[in-house]
Amino acid sequence: MITLSQQYLGVAFTVGSEAASVKAWHLWTVIIPRRSITGRLVRGQVWRRHDGRKWIYKRFLGSPASG
């Protein structure tokens, strides 16, 4: 499938398959506390991904090699 992109007023719209980053979790630093997927407040380093409508946050527990 070919993915078409269009830029309108500085916002990119993608038609076709979902962007790869929609399903990917990435490490993010939160300064202002946010609600996690369980409803608790999280801050500091968290996992974050976009579900197509909003950002979803998950608590980052640290890497197993660090401790």
C-alpha positions, 0 to 999 in steps of 0.5 A, a space after each residue: 500500500 502506498 502512503 500519501 502525506 499532505 502538509 496543511 498549515 504546518 500539520 502533516 496528515 497521513 492517508 493509508 497505513 498507520 505511522 510506525 510511531 503510533 504503536 511504538 512506546 518511547 521513553 519520555 520525561 514528564 515535568 507536569 504530572 500526567 494520568 497513566 493508563 491505570 489512572 494514577 499520576 506519573 512523572 519523571 521518566 515514563 513510557 509514552 505512545 500515541 493511540 491516534 487520538 491522545 497520548 498514553 503514559 505508562 510508568 517506567 520501572 527502569 532497566 533490569 541491567 541497572 540494578 
